[in-house]
Amino acid sequence: MNTPLTDQDRKSHSARCGHVRRCILSGTPMSKKVRDFALAVIESSRNGFSDMAFLDGIARKLEQQAPLSEYEGHIMVDVLLPHSRLKGRL
């Protein structure tokens, strides 16, 4: 059972999503904390995503701090992060 989220929890989650988004779009390296959050978003998205190998590839690139392809960046920025933001939690 999910516990109700406070406004502060939702805002914090949304801000972390924004950090990941800005790093991906600008091509700047992510700090360990931001990278760990991005990996947690990928992990929590596994239930609703059909191509696990694709998600594994994105996770591997993030762990190695390698740049994402345009399509991988699009999936993170326009699909996984907004979905996580709407849920308000991982």
A tleap script that builds the chain and sets N, CA, C and O, in Angstrom:
source leaprc.protein.ff14SB
mol = sequence {
  NMET ASN THR PRO LEU THR ASP GLN ASP ARG
  LYS SER HIE SER ALA ARG CYS GLY HIE VAL
  ARG ARG CYS ILE LEU SER GLY THR PRO MET
  SER LYS LYS VAL ARG ASP PHE ALA LEU ALA
  VAL ILE GLU SER SER ARG ASN GLY PHE SER
  ASP MET ALA PHE LEU ASP GLY ILE ALA ARG
  LYS LEU GLU GLN GLN ALA PRO LEU SER GLU
  TYR GLU GLY HIE ILE MET VAL ASP VAL LEU
  LEU PRO HIE SER ARG LEU LYS GLY ARG CLEU
}
set mol.1.N position { 0.840 -1.185 0.000 }
set mol.1.CA position { 0.000 0.000 0.000 }
set mol.1.C position { 0.885 1.249 0.000 }
set mol.1.O position { 1.861 1.322 0.747 }
set mol.2.N position { 0.553 2.198 -0.813 }
set mol.2.CA position { 1.332 3.426 -0.911 }
set mol.2.C position { 0.894 4.419 0.147 }
set mol.2.O position { -0.299 4.610 0.380 }
set mol.3.N position { 1.854 5.040 0.777 }
set mol.3.CA position { 1.537 6.072 1.751 }
set mol.3.C position { 1.332 7.384 1.022 }
set mol.3.O position { 1.962 7.617 -0.010 }
set mol.4.N position { 0.463 8.252 1.536 }
set mol.4.CA position { 0.257 9.543 0.871 }
set mol.4.C position { 1.534 10.382 0.896 }
set mol.4.O position { 2.288 10.378 1.870 }
set mol.5.N position { 1.748 11.088 -0.186 }
set mol.5.CA position { 2.944 11.917 -0.306 }
set mol.5.C position { 2.640 13.338 0.134 }
set mol.5.O position { 1.554 13.862 -0.112 }
set mol.6.N position { 3.594 13.936 0.775 }
set mol.6.CA position { 3.445 15.335 1.145 }
set mol.6.C position { 3.843 16.198 -0.045 }
set mol.6.O position { 4.471 15.723 -0.991 }
set mol.7.N position { 3.471 17.466 0.017 }
set mol.7.CA position { 3.864 18.387 -1.054 }
set mol.7.C position { 5.374 18.483 -1.153 }
set mol.7.O position { 5.921 18.588 -2.250 }
set mol.8.N position { 6.048 18.450 -0.020 }
set mol.8.CA position { 7.508 18.543 -0.017 }
set mol.8.C position { 8.131 17.336 -0.722 }
set mol.8.O position { 9.109 17.486 -1.454 }
set mol.9.N position { 7.572 16.141 -0.507 }
set mol.9.CA position { 8.077 14.943 -1.189 }
set mol.9.C position { 7.910 15.056 -2.692 }
set mol.9.O position { 8.825 14.728 -3.448 }
set mol.10.N position { 6.739 15.523 -3.133 }
set mol.10.CA position { 6.483 15.665 -4.572 }
set mol.10.C position { 7.402 16.708 -5.198 }
set mol.10.O position { 7.934 16.497 -6.288 }
set mol.11.N position { 7.590 17.835 -4.511 }
set mol.11.CA position { 8.460 18.890 -5.034 }
set mol.11.C position { 9.908 18.418 -5.112 }
set mol.11.O position { 10.613 18.719 -6.075 }
set mol.12.N position { 10.345 17.680 -4.099 }
set mol.12.CA position { 11.706 17.159 -4.085 }
set mol.12.C position { 11.922 16.191 -5.243 }
set mol.12.O position { 12.944 16.244 -5.927 }
set mol.13.N position { 10.959 15.314 -5.454 }
set mol.13.CA position { 11.049 14.341 -6.547 }
set mol.13.C position { 11.068 15.066 -7.897 }
set mol.13.O position { 11.857 14.727 -8.779 }
set mol.14.N position { 10.208 16.047 -8.048 }
set mol.14.CA position { 10.143 16.806 -9.290 }
set mol.14.C position { 11.460 17.554 -9.544 }
set mol.14.O position { 11.929 17.619 -10.681 }
set mol.15.N position { 12.047 18.111 -8.496 }
set mol.15.CA position { 13.323 18.832 -8.644 }
set mol.15.C position { 14.432 17.882 -9.070 }
set mol.15.O position { 15.257 18.236 -9.912 }
set mol.16.N position { 14.464 16.674 -8.498 }
set mol.16.CA position { 15.490 15.706 -8.903 }
set mol.16.C position { 15.302 15.280 -10.346 }
set mol.16.O position { 16.280 15.086 -11.068 }
set mol.17.N position { 14.043 15.130 -10.781 }
set mol.17.CA position { 13.778 14.827 -12.190 }
set mol.17.C position { 14.311 15.951 -13.071 }
set mol.17.O position { 14.872 15.698 -14.137 }
set mol.18.N position { 14.134 17.188 -12.625 }
set mol.18.CA position { 14.631 18.335 -13.379 }
set mol.18.C position { 16.145 18.347 -13.480 }
set mol.18.O position { 16.690 18.711 -14.522 }
set mol.19.N position { 16.835 17.954 -12.415 }
set mol.19.CA position { 18.305 17.879 -12.450 }
set mol.19.C position { 18.768 16.871 -13.497 }
set mol.19.O position { 19.680 17.144 -14.277 }
set mol.20.N position { 18.125 15.698 -13.504 }
set mol.20.CA position { 18.485 14.661 -14.479 }
set mol.20.C position { 18.236 15.181 -15.892 }
set mol.20.O position { 19.084 15.034 -16.772 }
set mol.21.N position { 17.074 15.786 -16.105 }
set mol.21.CA position { 16.698 16.303 -17.424 }
set mol.21.C position { 17.713 17.328 -17.918 }
set mol.21.O position { 18.165 17.256 -19.061 }
set mol.22.N position { 18.070 18.279 -17.063 }
set mol.22.CA position { 19.031 19.313 -17.474 }
set mol.22.C position { 20.395 18.717 -17.814 }
set mol.22.O position { 21.037 19.139 -18.776 }
set mol.23.N position { 20.833 17.746 -17.030 }
set mol.23.CA position { 22.133 17.116 -17.312 }
set mol.23.C position { 22.113 16.391 -18.657 }
set mol.23.O position { 23.067 16.474 -19.430 }
set mol.24.N position { 21.020 15.683 -18.926 }
set mol.24.CA position { 20.927 14.944 -20.193 }
set mol.24.C position { 20.885 15.910 -21.371 }
set mol.24.O position { 21.600 15.721 -22.355 }
set mol.25.N position { 20.055 16.940 -21.276 }
set mol.25.CA position { 19.905 17.863 -22.407 }
set mol.25.C position { 21.152 18.702 -22.657 }
set mol.25.O position { 21.461 19.026 -23.804 }
set mol.26.N position { 21.873 19.056 -21.593 }
set mol.26.CA position { 23.067 19.885 -21.777 }
set mol.26.C position { 24.327 19.060 -22.018 }
set mol.26.O position { 25.351 19.593 -22.448 }
set mol.27.N position { 24.252 17.757 -21.742 }
set mol.27.CA position { 25.413 16.894 -21.948 }
set mol.27.C position { 26.453 17.006 -20.849 }
set mol.27.O position { 27.582 16.546 -21.017 }
set mol.28.N position { 26.089 17.610 -19.728 }
set mol.28.CA position { 27.035 17.727 -18.617 }
set mol.28.C position { 27.022 16.448 -17.788 }
set mol.28.O position { 25.989 15.785 -17.696 }
set mol.29.N position { 28.146 16.093 -17.189 }
set mol.29.CA position { 28.186 14.887 -16.362 }
set mol.29.C position { 27.301 15.038 -15.126 }
set mol.29.O position { 27.180 16.124 -14.559 }
set mol.30.N position { 26.699 13.951 -14.731 }
set mol.30.CA position { 25.833 13.945 -13.545 }
set mol.30.C position { 26.660 13.683 -12.303 }
set mol.30.O position { 27.632 12.929 -12.335 }
set mol.31.N position { 26.266 14.312 -11.214 }
set mol.31.CA position { 26.888 13.986 -9.933 }
set mol.31.C position { 26.431 12.586 -9.536 }
set mol.31.O position { 25.475 12.061 -10.107 }
set mol.32.N position { 27.095 11.992 -8.582 }
set mol.32.CA position { 26.740 10.634 -8.153 }
set mol.32.C position { 25.304 10.575 -7.661 }
set mol.32.O position { 24.581 9.622 -7.952 }
set mol.33.N position { 24.892 11.591 -6.917 }
set mol.33.CA position { 23.539 11.621 -6.362 }
set mol.33.C position { 22.491 11.688 -7.474 }
set mol.33.O position { 21.487 10.978 -7.423 }
set mol.34.N position { 22.717 12.525 -8.464 }
set mol.34.CA position { 21.783 12.665 -9.584 }
set mol.34.C position { 21.782 11.396 -10.424 }
set mol.34.O position { 20.726 10.940 -10.860 }
set mol.35.N position { 22.964 10.823 -10.654 }
set mol.35.CA position { 23.058 9.584 -11.429 }
set mol.35.C position { 22.332 8.440 -10.722 }
set mol.35.O position { 21.634 7.654 -11.364 }
set mol.36.N position { 22.494 8.346 -9.411 }
set mol.36.CA position { 21.792 7.303 -8.654 }
set mol.36.C position { 20.284 7.466 -8.756 }
set mol.36.O position { 19.556 6.478 -8.850 }
set mol.37.N position { 19.813 8.710 -8.738 }
set mol.37.CA position { 18.380 8.953 -8.893 }
set mol.37.C position { 17.917 8.533 -10.290 }
set mol.37.O position { 16.871 7.899 -10.427 }
set mol.38.N position { 18.689 8.882 -11.331 }
set mol.38.CA position { 18.329 8.506 -12.703 }
set mol.38.C position { 18.268 6.986 -12.844 }
set mol.38.O position { 17.372 6.457 -13.503 }
set mol.39.N position { 19.211 6.292 -12.231 }
set mol.39.CA position { 19.194 4.823 -12.271 }
set mol.39.C position { 17.988 4.268 -11.529 }
set mol.39.O position { 17.421 3.256 -11.941 }
set mol.40.N position { 17.590 4.918 -10.440 }
set mol.40.CA position { 16.407 4.479 -9.698 }
set mol.40.C position { 15.141 4.688 -10.529 }
set mol.40.O position { 14.218 3.877 -10.464 }
set mol.41.N position { 15.093 5.769 -11.307 }
set mol.41.CA position { 13.943 6.004 -12.195 }
set mol.41.C position { 13.861 4.891 -13.237 }
set mol.41.O position { 12.780 4.377 -13.523 }
set mol.42.N position { 15.009 4.526 -13.799 }
set mol.42.CA position { 15.028 3.447 -14.788 }
set mol.42.C position { 14.559 2.139 -14.149 }
set mol.42.O position { 13.758 1.408 -14.731 }
set mol.43.N position { 15.056 1.857 -12.970 }
set mol.43.CA position { 14.681 0.619 -12.277 }
set mol.43.C position { 13.183 0.576 -11.980 }
set mol.43.O position { 12.549 -0.469 -12.121 }
set mol.44.N position { 12.622 1.706 -11.570 }
set mol.44.CA position { 11.192 1.728 -11.248 }
set mol.44.C position { 10.320 1.684 -12.506 }
set mol.44.O position { 9.126 1.402 -12.413 }
set mol.45.N position { 10.892 1.956 -13.665 }
set mol.45.CA position { 10.137 1.963 -14.922 }
set mol.45.C position { 10.100 0.592 -15.582 }
set mol.45.O position { 9.447 0.429 -16.612 }
set mol.46.N position { 10.766 -0.371 -15.029 }
set mol.46.CA position { 10.851 -1.693 -15.661 }
set mol.46.C position { 9.499 -2.384 -15.786 }
set mol.46.O position { 9.304 -3.161 -16.720 }
set mol.47.N position { 8.565 -2.132 -14.887 }
set mol.47.CA position { 7.260 -2.795 -14.941 }
set mol.47.C position { 6.484 -2.450 -16.197 }
set mol.47.O position { 5.852 -3.325 -16.788 }
set mol.48.N position { 6.519 -1.189 -16.621 }
set mol.48.CA position { 5.707 -0.767 -17.746 }
set mol.48.C position { 6.453 -0.648 -19.058 }
set mol.48.O position { 5.915 -0.097 -20.018 }
set mol.49.N position { 7.673 -1.146 -19.128 }
set mol.49.CA position { 8.485 -0.990 -20.338 }
set mol.49.C position { 8.752 -2.359 -20.934 }
set mol.49.O position { 9.075 -3.302 -20.211 }
set mol.50.N position { 8.619 -2.474 -22.244 }
set mol.50.CA position { 8.717 -3.791 -22.871 }
set mol.50.C position { 10.146 -4.209 -23.226 }
set mol.50.O position { 10.425 -5.405 -23.301 }
set mol.51.N position { 11.041 -3.274 -23.443 }
set mol.51.CA position { 12.391 -3.604 -23.907 }
set mol.51.C position { 13.411 -3.429 -22.781 }
set mol.51.O position { 14.005 -2.362 -22.623 }
set mol.52.N position { 13.602 -4.493 -22.005 }
set mol.52.CA position { 14.509 -4.437 -20.857 }
set mol.52.C position { 15.964 -4.228 -21.287 }
set mol.52.O position { 16.730 -3.567 -20.586 }
set mol.53.N position { 16.341 -4.787 -22.433 }
set mol.53.CA position { 17.721 -4.623 -22.919 }
set mol.53.C position { 18.009 -3.151 -23.213 }
set mol.53.O position { 19.117 -2.671 -22.972 }
set mol.54.N position { 17.021 -2.446 -23.729 }
set mol.54.CA position { 17.185 -1.022 -24.011 }
set mol.54.C position { 17.399 -0.241 -22.718 }
set mol.54.O position { 18.283 0.612 -22.642 }
set mol.55.N position { 16.580 -0.536 -21.695 }
set mol.55.CA position { 16.745 0.134 -20.401 }
set mol.55.C position { 18.089 -0.214 -19.775 }
set mol.55.O position { 18.730 0.643 -19.167 }
set mol.56.N position { 18.519 -1.462 -19.919 }
set mol.56.CA position { 19.832 -1.857 -19.407 }
set mol.56.C position { 20.946 -1.067 -20.085 }
set mol.56.O position { 21.922 -0.685 -19.440 }
set mol.57.N position { 20.799 -0.822 -21.387 }
set mol.57.CA position { 21.795 -0.050 -22.130 }
set mol.57.C position { 21.873 1.389 -21.638 }
set mol.57.O position { 22.963 1.942 -21.495 }
set mol.58.N position { 20.717 1.997 -21.378 }
set mol.58.CA position { 20.710 3.365 -20.844 }
set mol.58.C position { 21.367 3.384 -19.472 }
set mol.58.O position { 22.186 4.257 -19.182 }
set mol.59.N position { 21.008 2.417 -18.625 }
set mol.59.CA position { 21.575 2.351 -17.275 }
set mol.59.C position { 23.091 2.170 -17.336 }
set mol.59.O position { 23.829 2.806 -16.583 }
set mol.60.N position { 23.545 1.305 -18.231 }
set mol.60.CA position { 24.982 1.059 -18.372 }
set mol.60.C position { 25.715 2.342 -18.783 }
set mol.60.O position { 26.775 2.661 -18.243 }
set mol.61.N position { 25.140 3.067 -19.737 }
set mol.61.CA position { 25.768 4.317 -20.180 }
set mol.61.C position { 25.800 5.348 -19.056 }
set mol.61.O position { 26.788 6.066 -18.903 }
set mol.62.N position { 24.726 5.426 -18.269 }
set mol.62.CA position { 24.708 6.375 -17.152 }
set mol.62.C position { 25.758 6.003 -16.114 }
set mol.62.O position { 26.440 6.877 -15.579 }
set mol.63.N position { 25.891 4.708 -15.826 }
set mol.63.CA position { 26.888 4.263 -14.851 }
set mol.63.C position { 28.305 4.602 -15.321 }
set mol.63.O position { 29.159 4.968 -14.514 }
set mol.64.N position { 28.548 4.481 -16.616 }
set mol.64.CA position { 29.873 4.755 -17.179 }
set mol.64.C position { 30.060 6.231 -17.523 }
set mol.64.O position { 31.123 6.630 -18.000 }
set mol.65.N position { 29.039 7.031 -17.285 }
set mol.65.CA position { 29.033 8.448 -17.622 }
set mol.65.C position { 29.298 8.681 -19.102 }
set mol.65.O position { 29.919 9.673 -19.484 }
set mol.66.N position { 28.824 7.766 -19.925 }
set mol.66.CA position { 28.933 7.900 -21.379 }
set mol.66.C position { 27.724 8.693 -21.880 }
set mol.66.O position { 26.651 8.625 -21.280 }
set mol.67.N position { 27.884 9.434 -22.959 }
set mol.67.CA position { 26.741 10.202 -23.478 }
set mol.67.C position { 25.662 9.269 -24.042 }
set mol.67.O position { 25.958 8.237 -24.646 }
set mol.68.N position { 24.417 9.661 -23.827 }
set mol.68.CA position { 23.292 8.898 -24.372 }
set mol.68.C position { 23.079 9.293 -25.826 }
set mol.68.O position { 23.371 10.422 -26.221 }
set mol.69.N position { 22.570 8.357 -26.615 }
set mol.69.CA position { 22.204 8.698 -27.990 }
set mol.69.C position { 21.002 9.637 -27.935 }
set mol.69.O position { 20.372 9.801 -26.891 }
set mol.70.N position { 20.701 10.243 -29.065 }
set mol.70.CA position { 19.564 11.163 -29.118 }
set mol.70.C position { 18.270 10.451 -28.725 }
set mol.70.O position { 17.449 11.010 -27.999 }
set mol.71.N position { 18.087 9.218 -29.204 }
set mol.71.CA position { 16.871 8.464 -28.904 }
set mol.71.C position { 16.813 8.078 -27.421 }
set mol.71.O position { 15.757 8.179 -26.797 }
set mol.72.N position { 17.940 7.637 -26.859 }
set mol.72.CA position { 17.982 7.274 -25.437 }
set mol.72.C position { 17.685 8.490 -24.566 }
set mol.72.O position { 16.958 8.393 -23.577 }
set mol.73.N position { 18.248 9.625 -24.936 }
set mol.73.CA position { 17.974 10.864 -24.216 }
set mol.73.C position { 16.502 11.234 -24.300 }
set mol.73.O position { 15.903 11.668 -23.316 }
set mol.74.N position { 15.927 11.061 -25.480 }
set mol.74.CA position { 14.498 11.338 -25.664 }
set mol.74.C position { 13.650 10.446 -24.759 }
set mol.74.O position { 12.716 10.927 -24.118 }
set mol.75.N position { 13.962 9.178 -24.703 }
set mol.75.CA position { 13.189 8.257 -23.858 }
set mol.75.C position { 13.290 8.665 -22.390 }
set mol.75.O position { 12.287 8.655 -21.677 }
set mol.76.N position { 14.478 9.020 -21.938 }
set mol.76.CA position { 14.638 9.449 -20.540 }
set mol.76.C position { 13.880 10.753 -20.286 }
set mol.76.O position { 13.099 10.843 -19.339 }
set mol.77.N position { 14.109 11.765 -21.132 }
set mol.77.CA position { 13.575 13.109 -20.891 }
set mol.77.C position { 12.076 13.192 -21.155 }
set mol.77.O position { 11.358 13.850 -20.402 }
set mol.78.N position { 11.591 12.540 -22.205 }
set mol.78.CA position { 10.198 12.710 -22.616 }
set mol.78.C position { 9.271 11.566 -22.233 }
set mol.78.O position { 8.057 11.675 -22.409 }
set mol.79.N position { 9.821 10.467 -21.712 }
set mol.79.CA position { 8.965 9.336 -21.354 }
set mol.79.C position { 9.140 8.953 -19.885 }
set mol.79.O position { 8.194 9.047 -19.103 }
set mol.80.N position { 10.337 8.525 -19.509 }
set mol.80.CA position { 10.535 7.986 -18.160 }
set mol.80.C position { 10.449 9.052 -17.076 }
set mol.80.O position { 9.778 8.841 -16.065 }
set mol.81.N position { 11.111 10.192 -17.261 }
set mol.81.CA position { 11.084 11.234 -16.225 }
set mol.81.C position { 9.686 11.834 -16.031 }
set mol.81.O position { 9.255 11.977 -14.887 }
set mol.82.N position { 8.954 12.194 -17.108 }
set mol.82.CA position { 7.595 12.716 -16.872 }
set mol.82.C position { 6.675 11.693 -16.200 }
set mol.82.O position { 5.843 12.054 -15.368 }
set mol.83.N position { 6.826 10.427 -16.561 }
set mol.83.CA position { 6.006 9.397 -15.924 }
set mol.83.C position { 6.325 9.316 -14.436 }
set mol.83.O position { 5.421 9.209 -13.607 }
set mol.84.N position { 7.599 9.366 -14.102 }
set mol.84.CA position { 8.017 9.336 -12.703 }
set mol.84.C position { 7.538 10.592 -11.978 }
set mol.84.O position { 7.139 10.534 -10.815 }
set mol.85.N position { 7.581 11.720 -12.672 }
set mol.85.CA position { 7.131 12.983 -12.077 }
set mol.85.C position { 5.635 12.935 -11.784 }
set mol.85.O position { 5.185 13.420 -10.747 }
set mol.86.N position { 4.868 12.350 -12.697 }
set mol.86.CA position { 3.424 12.232 -12.483 }
set mol.86.C position { 3.091 11.338 -11.297 }
set mol.86.O position { 2.177 11.623 -10.523 }
set mol.87.N position { 3.853 10.245 -11.166 }
set mol.87.CA position { 3.657 9.376 -10.008 }
set mol.87.C position { 4.051 10.091 -8.726 }
set mol.87.O position { 3.445 9.876 -7.677 }
set mol.88.N position { 5.070 10.944 -8.812 }
set mol.88.CA position { 5.538 11.685 -7.655 }
set mol.88.C position { 6.474 10.909 -6.764 }
set mol.88.O position { 6.866 11.387 -5.700 }
set mol.89.N position { 6.833 9.720 -7.188 }
set mol.89.CA position { 7.759 8.887 -6.399 }
set mol.89.C position { 8.363 7.837 -7.324 }
set mol.89.O position { 7.953 7.674 -8.474 }
set mol.90.N position { 9.355 7.128 -6.779 }
set mol.90.CA position { 9.999 6.059 -7.566 }
set mol.90.C position { 9.214 4.791 -7.523 }
set mol.90.O position { 9.613 3.797 -8.130 }
savepdb mol mol.pdb
quit
